[in-house]
Amino acid sequence: MSPTGPTPQFSTAEYASTAETCKSCKQPITGNYYRINGMLACQRCAQQVQQQSPKDSHAAYVRAITLGIGAAILGFILFAGFVIITGISLGYISLAVGYLIGKAMKMGSGGIGGRRYQVIAAVLTYAAVSMAAIPISIYYANKAKVARASHTQSGSAASKTQQHPPDDEQTGIVDNPPLEQQNYPQAKPKINYITAFGTLAVMGLASPFLELQESPLNGLLGLVILLVGIRIAWQLTAGPKLEILGPFQDKPGGALPSAAT
């Protein structure tokens, strides 16, 4: 430029510098640049992000599954215990179960996520909630059995009191039933625990859909809430959004390209 006016000097090429800066270090971008999740970044910052981003591994996956199973067991106890203690079947606990499992798996993986983590989180959430129906059903079945036994015993005692049978010792008559009518202890049938456990597991896993047959409205509401809980676990175990594009060449005197859509 001449001192007397803004007349450009064509003998020497001049380039308008870009005002774009790195969103991380706030330094002007010169030369190659990157876009990280759509934001501008210099080459040094982009390399640091690539180096510091967690890498998926078999060990991280195993840790995530281990903590996820622990959270599923905790959610199973939480769901079943709440229903048994309070007598209230509250489907919204499914949301807490999904949150616990998602957070536990993300903690175990060190922040790593992805599709295989999401699948395990969804399966564990469904299993924890549906299998909680087993102890709940056993509890109420035993409770009904005790009530029936108590009612039967009280009815038998009342009938014996009304009859007033004669005392055998006073009459000298001893009524011995025939041998075939005498009660002898019978051998209990052997229980196949593997088959029993498998049957309970199948019934537990199918319980959300069996509930639809018994109570369509409540069953549908519980199934929807369970799906929302699964979605929570799915979102929490998603992979971190880290899209690094580049390197791009800086155009002298021009604006940097817009972010890719």
C-alpha beads as a LAMMPS data file, in Angstrom:
LAMMPS data file: protein, C-alpha beads

261 atoms
260 bonds

1 atom types
1 bond types

-500.0 500.0 xlo xhi
-500.0 500.0 ylo yhi
-500.0 500.0 zlo zhi

Masses

1 110.0

Atoms # bond

1 1 1 0.000 0.000 0.000
2 1 1 1.189 3.521 -0.730
3 1 1 1.246 6.064 2.111
4 1 1 -1.128 8.389 0.273
5 1 1 -3.939 5.930 -0.366
6 1 1 -5.179 2.355 -0.373
7 1 1 -3.810 1.652 -3.816
8 1 1 -2.748 -2.008 -3.894
9 1 1 0.712 -2.955 -5.052
10 1 1 0.297 -5.520 -7.784
11 1 1 4.025 -6.217 -7.956
12 1 1 3.732 -8.325 -4.774
13 1 1 0.903 -10.755 -4.235
14 1 1 -1.110 -10.122 -1.098
15 1 1 -3.603 -12.540 0.460
16 1 1 -6.392 -11.680 2.814
17 1 1 -5.890 -13.663 5.983
18 1 1 -8.804 -15.689 7.265
19 1 1 -10.321 -14.695 10.571
20 1 1 -11.126 -18.295 11.418
21 1 1 -9.672 -19.623 14.669
22 1 1 -9.459 -23.026 16.277
23 1 1 -12.403 -23.571 18.586
24 1 1 -10.163 -25.334 21.098
25 1 1 -6.962 -23.306 21.388
26 1 1 -8.425 -20.075 19.920
27 1 1 -5.380 -19.640 17.678
28 1 1 -5.725 -18.484 14.074
29 1 1 -5.817 -21.376 11.628
30 1 1 -3.097 -21.397 9.000
31 1 1 -2.349 -24.181 6.618
32 1 1 -4.158 -27.453 7.128
33 1 1 -7.207 -27.557 9.360
34 1 1 -9.798 -30.074 10.522
35 1 1 -13.440 -30.136 11.481
36 1 1 -14.354 -31.931 14.720
37 1 1 -18.108 -32.457 14.952
38 1 1 -18.488 -29.571 12.534
39 1 1 -16.254 -27.149 14.467
40 1 1 -12.956 -25.820 13.168
41 1 1 -9.776 -27.168 14.714
42 1 1 -6.107 -26.772 13.983
43 1 1 -3.935 -29.734 13.172
44 1 1 -2.351 -29.901 16.631
45 1 1 -5.688 -29.929 18.468
46 1 1 -7.142 -32.500 16.075
47 1 1 -4.213 -34.830 16.713
48 1 1 -4.605 -34.404 20.471
49 1 1 -8.288 -35.281 20.271
50 1 1 -7.500 -38.386 18.229
51 1 1 -4.876 -39.516 20.715
52 1 1 -6.982 -38.828 23.818
53 1 1 -10.231 -40.366 22.577
54 1 1 -10.884 -43.744 24.271
55 1 1 -10.226 -46.827 22.163
56 1 1 -12.548 -49.791 22.219
57 1 1 -11.065 -53.102 23.345
58 1 1 -12.074 -56.557 24.483
59 1 1 -11.134 -55.724 28.081
60 1 1 -13.363 -52.628 28.070
61 1 1 -16.224 -54.677 26.646
62 1 1 -15.848 -57.364 29.319
63 1 1 -15.758 -54.748 32.099
64 1 1 -18.875 -53.108 30.713
65 1 1 -20.745 -56.420 30.605
66 1 1 -19.617 -57.316 34.135
67 1 1 -20.824 -54.052 35.635
68 1 1 -23.944 -54.224 33.502
69 1 1 -24.830 -57.647 34.913
70 1 1 -24.260 -56.334 38.432
71 1 1 -26.563 -53.388 37.741
72 1 1 -29.162 -55.755 36.246
73 1 1 -29.141 -57.867 39.421
74 1 1 -29.523 -54.714 41.497
75 1 1 -32.398 -53.557 39.313
76 1 1 -33.987 -57.006 39.557
77 1 1 -33.872 -56.833 43.369
78 1 1 -35.113 -53.242 43.357
79 1 1 -38.096 -54.022 41.142
80 1 1 -39.148 -57.250 42.874
81 1 1 -38.483 -55.912 46.380
82 1 1 -40.550 -52.798 45.826
83 1 1 -43.560 -54.767 44.592
84 1 1 -43.305 -57.362 47.383
85 1 1 -42.848 -54.838 50.183
86 1 1 -45.387 -52.252 49.072
87 1 1 -47.804 -54.445 47.143
88 1 1 -47.789 -51.826 44.381
89 1 1 -46.790 -52.848 40.875
90 1 1 -45.069 -49.695 39.647
91 1 1 -43.824 -50.081 36.084
92 1 1 -41.892 -46.823 36.203
93 1 1 -39.120 -48.648 38.057
94 1 1 -38.177 -49.985 34.610
95 1 1 -36.842 -46.518 33.831
96 1 1 -34.524 -46.627 36.847
97 1 1 -33.357 -50.126 35.882
98 1 1 -32.461 -48.978 32.365
99 1 1 -30.619 -45.961 33.745
100 1 1 -28.614 -48.064 36.220
101 1 1 -27.567 -50.557 33.564
102 1 1 -26.628 -47.882 31.020
103 1 1 -24.572 -45.898 33.522
104 1 1 -22.837 -49.006 34.872
105 1 1 -21.834 -50.209 31.412
106 1 1 -20.556 -46.773 30.413
107 1 1 -18.524 -46.643 33.616
108 1 1 -17.099 -50.109 33.012
109 1 1 -16.056 -49.300 29.452
110 1 1 -14.428 -46.028 30.429
111 1 1 -16.796 -43.938 28.330
112 1 1 -16.704 -46.183 25.281
113 1 1 -19.985 -47.088 23.653
114 1 1 -21.318 -48.498 20.467
115 1 1 -23.810 -50.877 18.955
116 1 1 -22.576 -54.003 20.729
117 1 1 -22.765 -52.188 24.079
118 1 1 -26.281 -51.009 23.280
119 1 1 -27.498 -54.524 22.453
120 1 1 -26.214 -55.919 25.765
121 1 1 -27.723 -53.001 27.704
122 1 1 -31.124 -53.560 26.081
123 1 1 -31.064 -57.312 26.772
124 1 1 -30.033 -56.827 30.407
125 1 1 -32.746 -54.234 30.989
126 1 1 -35.452 -56.465 29.578
127 1 1 -34.183 -59.500 31.496
128 1 1 -33.941 -57.648 34.822
129 1 1 -37.476 -56.271 34.619
130 1 1 -39.196 -59.357 33.201
131 1 1 -37.452 -61.862 35.493
132 1 1 -38.583 -59.852 38.522
133 1 1 -41.999 -61.408 37.920
134 1 1 -40.674 -64.770 39.195
135 1 1 -40.059 -63.864 42.873
136 1 1 -43.185 -61.714 42.850
137 1 1 -45.320 -64.636 41.646
138 1 1 -43.701 -67.045 44.114
139 1 1 -44.326 -64.628 46.984
140 1 1 -48.015 -64.199 46.211
141 1 1 -48.466 -67.944 45.550
142 1 1 -46.989 -68.801 48.969
143 1 1 -49.089 -66.097 50.584
144 1 1 -52.256 -67.560 49.068
145 1 1 -51.213 -71.080 50.077
146 1 1 -50.707 -70.038 53.708
147 1 1 -54.086 -68.307 53.708
148 1 1 -55.822 -71.423 52.349
149 1 1 -54.087 -73.692 54.880
150 1 1 -55.067 -71.409 57.738
151 1 1 -58.666 -71.366 56.547
152 1 1 -58.733 -75.170 56.214
153 1 1 -57.297 -75.716 59.687
154 1 1 -59.768 -73.356 61.293
155 1 1 -62.647 -75.096 59.501
156 1 1 -61.467 -78.567 60.603
157 1 1 -61.111 -77.494 64.214
158 1 1 -64.614 -76.038 64.202
159 1 1 -66.159 -79.225 62.801
160 1 1 -64.394 -81.446 65.376
161 1 1 -65.640 -79.253 68.194
162 1 1 -69.224 -79.558 67.007
163 1 1 -69.161 -83.363 66.621
164 1 1 -67.839 -84.244 70.158
165 1 1 -66.757 -87.794 69.323
166 1 1 -66.636 -90.355 72.220
167 1 1 -63.343 -90.959 73.925
168 1 1 -61.879 -94.249 72.761
169 1 1 -60.063 -94.765 76.036
170 1 1 -63.338 -94.578 77.951
171 1 1 -65.302 -96.903 75.650
172 1 1 -62.421 -99.329 75.204
173 1 1 -62.968 -99.416 71.470
174 1 1 -59.984 -98.850 69.263
175 1 1 -60.771 -98.328 65.633
176 1 1 -57.781 -99.339 63.566
177 1 1 -58.178 -98.659 59.874
178 1 1 -57.270 -101.368 57.384
179 1 1 -53.659 -101.570 56.323
180 1 1 -54.434 -100.237 52.866
181 1 1 -56.020 -97.130 54.427
182 1 1 -53.209 -96.377 56.845
183 1 1 -51.057 -93.393 55.916
184 1 1 -47.459 -94.275 55.358
185 1 1 -44.844 -91.713 54.419
186 1 1 -44.434 -91.677 50.670
187 1 1 -41.230 -90.931 48.859
188 1 1 -41.216 -87.414 47.452
189 1 1 -40.728 -87.190 43.706
190 1 1 -37.324 -85.962 42.673
191 1 1 -37.232 -82.419 41.369
192 1 1 -35.261 -81.668 38.242
193 1 1 -33.912 -78.286 39.218
194 1 1 -32.542 -77.565 35.756
195 1 1 -35.946 -78.111 34.165
196 1 1 -37.678 -76.120 36.897
197 1 1 -35.269 -73.220 36.541
198 1 1 -35.631 -73.249 32.766
199 1 1 -39.409 -73.197 33.020
200 1 1 -39.326 -70.288 35.471
201 1 1 -36.884 -68.399 33.258
202 1 1 -39.087 -68.810 30.184
203 1 1 -42.172 -67.722 32.119
204 1 1 -40.293 -64.748 33.529
205 1 1 -39.018 -63.585 30.153
206 1 1 -42.506 -63.927 28.702
207 1 1 -44.187 -62.186 31.651
208 1 1 -44.529 -58.740 29.969
209 1 1 -46.531 -60.351 27.164
210 1 1 -48.440 -62.717 29.458
211 1 1 -49.598 -59.656 31.362
212 1 1 -51.260 -58.463 28.160
213 1 1 -53.564 -61.498 28.251
214 1 1 -54.479 -61.102 31.913
215 1 1 -54.915 -57.323 31.918
216 1 1 -54.613 -55.745 28.446
217 1 1 -54.568 -52.134 29.637
218 1 1 -52.061 -52.561 32.473
219 1 1 -50.005 -54.975 30.398
220 1 1 -49.756 -52.535 27.505
221 1 1 -48.803 -49.672 29.819
222 1 1 -46.124 -51.787 31.510
223 1 1 -44.731 -52.903 28.167
224 1 1 -44.506 -49.319 26.907
225 1 1 -42.706 -48.200 30.072
226 1 1 -40.328 -51.148 29.728
227 1 1 -39.520 -50.104 26.158
228 1 1 -38.777 -46.581 27.384
229 1 1 -36.415 -48.031 30.003
230 1 1 -34.682 -50.046 27.287
231 1 1 -34.362 -46.897 25.197
232 1 1 -32.704 -45.089 28.115
233 1 1 -30.127 -47.858 28.437
234 1 1 -29.651 -47.825 24.647
235 1 1 -28.969 -44.085 24.537
236 1 1 -26.597 -44.124 27.517
237 1 1 -24.417 -46.814 25.921
238 1 1 -24.238 -45.146 22.523
239 1 1 -20.801 -44.353 21.182
240 1 1 -19.525 -40.806 21.711
241 1 1 -20.121 -38.558 18.749
242 1 1 -16.674 -37.768 17.459
243 1 1 -16.435 -36.992 13.762
244 1 1 -13.033 -35.732 12.655
245 1 1 -12.853 -34.598 9.053
246 1 1 -9.708 -33.465 7.335
247 1 1 -7.107 -32.378 6.758
248 1 1 -8.331 -29.591 4.495
249 1 1 -6.169 -27.106 2.657
250 1 1 -6.590 -23.430 3.508
251 1 1 -7.542 -21.370 0.475
252 1 1 -5.580 -18.082 0.345
253 1 1 -7.904 -15.125 0.469
254 1 1 -11.031 -17.253 0.724
255 1 1 -13.326 -18.370 3.470
256 1 1 -13.038 -21.812 4.947
257 1 1 -15.542 -24.391 3.659
258 1 1 -18.731 -24.773 5.616
259 1 1 -19.360 -27.813 7.749
260 1 1 -20.488 -30.917 5.961
261 1 1 -24.123 -31.771 6.442

Bonds

1 1 1 2
2 1 2 3
3 1 3 4
4 1 4 5
5 1 5 6
6 1 6 7
7 1 7 8
8 1 8 9
9 1 9 10
10 1 10 11
11 1 11 12
12 1 12 13
13 1 13 14
14 1 14 15
15 1 15 16
16 1 16 17
17 1 17 18
18 1 18 19
19 1 19 20
20 1 20 21
21 1 21 22
22 1 22 23
23 1 23 24
24 1 24 25
25 1 25 26
26 1 26 27
27 1 27 28
28 1 28 29
29 1 29 30
30 1 30 31
31 1 31 32
32 1 32 33
33 1 33 34
34 1 34 35
35 1 35 36
36 1 36 37
37 1 37 38
38 1 38 39
39 1 39 40
40 1 40 41
41 1 41 42
42 1 42 43
43 1 43 44
44 1 44 45
45 1 45 46
46 1 46 47
47 1 47 48
48 1 48 49
49 1 49 50
50 1 50 51
51 1 51 52
52 1 52 53
53 1 53 54
54 1 54 55
55 1 55 56
56 1 56 57
57 1 57 58
58 1 58 59
59 1 59 60
60 1 60 61
61 1 61 62
62 1 62 63
63 1 63 64
64 1 64 65
65 1 65 66
66 1 66 67
67 1 67 68
68 1 68 69
69 1 69 70
70 1 70 71
71 1 71 72
72 1 72 73
73 1 73 74
74 1 74 75
75 1 75 76
76 1 76 77
77 1 77 78
78 1 78 79
79 1 79 80
80 1 80 81
81 1 81 82
82 1 82 83
83 1 83 84
84 1 84 85
85 1 85 86
86 1 86 87
87 1 87 88
88 1 88 89
89 1 89 90
90 1 90 91
91 1 91 92
92 1 92 93
93 1 93 94
94 1 94 95
95 1 95 96
96 1 96 97
97 1 97 98
98 1 98 99
99 1 99 100
100 1 100 101
101 1 101 102
102 1 102 103
103 1 103 104
104 1 104 105
105 1 105 106
106 1 106 107
107 1 107 108
108 1 108 109
109 1 109 110
110 1 110 111
111 1 111 112
112 1 112 113
113 1 113 114
114 1 114 115
115 1 115 116
116 1 116 117
117 1 117 118
118 1 118 119
119 1 119 120
120 1 120 121
121 1 121 122
122 1 122 123
123 1 123 124
124 1 124 125
125 1 125 126
126 1 126 127
127 1 127 128
128 1 128 129
129 1 129 130
130 1 130 131
131 1 131 132
132 1 132 133
133 1 133 134
134 1 134 135
135 1 135 136
136 1 136 137
137 1 137 138
138 1 138 139
139 1 139 140
140 1 140 141
141 1 141 142
142 1 142 143
143 1 143 144
144 1 144 145
145 1 145 146
146 1 146 147
147 1 147 148
148 1 148 149
149 1 149 150
150 1 150 151
151 1 151 152
152 1 152 153
153 1 153 154
154 1 154 155
155 1 155 156
156 1 156 157
157 1 157 158
158 1 158 159
159 1 159 160
160 1 160 161
161 1 161 162
162 1 162 163
163 1 163 164
164 1 164 165
165 1 165 166
166 1 166 167
167 1 167 168
168 1 168 169
169 1 169 170
170 1 170 171
171 1 171 172
172 1 172 173
173 1 173 174
174 1 174 175
175 1 175 176
176 1 176 177
177 1 177 178
178 1 178 179
179 1 179 180
180 1 180 181
181 1 181 182
182 1 182 183
183 1 183 184
184 1 184 185
185 1 185 186
186 1 186 187
187 1 187 188
188 1 188 189
189 1 189 190
190 1 190 191
191 1 191 192
192 1 192 193
193 1 193 194
194 1 194 195
195 1 195 196
196 1 196 197
197 1 197 198
198 1 198 199
199 1 199 200
200 1 200 201
201 1 201 202
202 1 202 203
203 1 203 204
204 1 204 205
205 1 205 206
206 1 206 207
207 1 207 208
208 1 208 209
209 1 209 210
210 1 210 211
211 1 211 212
212 1 212 213
213 1 213 214
214 1 214 215
215 1 215 216
216 1 216 217
217 1 217 218
218 1 218 219
219 1 219 220
220 1 220 221
221 1 221 222
222 1 222 223
223 1 223 224
224 1 224 225
225 1 225 226
226 1 226 227
227 1 227 228
228 1 228 229
229 1 229 230
230 1 230 231
231 1 231 232
232 1 232 233
233 1 233 234
234 1 234 235
235 1 235 236
236 1 236 237
237 1 237 238
238 1 238 239
239 1 239 240
240 1 240 241
241 1 241 242
242 1 242 243
243 1 243 244
244 1 244 245
245 1 245 246
246 1 246 247
247 1 247 248
248 1 248 249
249 1 249 250
250 1 250 251
251 1 251 252
252 1 252 253
253 1 253 254
254 1 254 255
255 1 255 256
256 1 256 257
257 1 257 258
258 1 258 259
259 1 259 260
260 1 260 261
